[in-house]
Amino acid sequence: MPKEEKSEIIEVEPMDPNKKNSPVMEGPEPEDIDQRDAYCWWNGQRYSACSTVIQAGKKKHCSGGKWWDA
């Protein structure tokens, strides 16, 4: 079964190192981000660019294939 793409803001579990995850970056997203990799991964789930997740009360925004502080 293919992974379903998520676009709504949802609460997620802590990252599982045994599953596919995109890097989590500290600080705000740079303005000149490379958007070629439009998807981010969190515990094997694919999220589209501009998606936001919440983990342990902290929001992360997907951009350029990485998670940034939201």
PyMOL commands that set and color helices and strands:
alter all, ss='L'
color gray80, all
select strands_A, chain A and resi 10-11+39-42+45-48+52-55+58-63+66-69
alter strands_A, ss='S'
color yellow, strands_A
deselect
rebuild
show_as cartoon
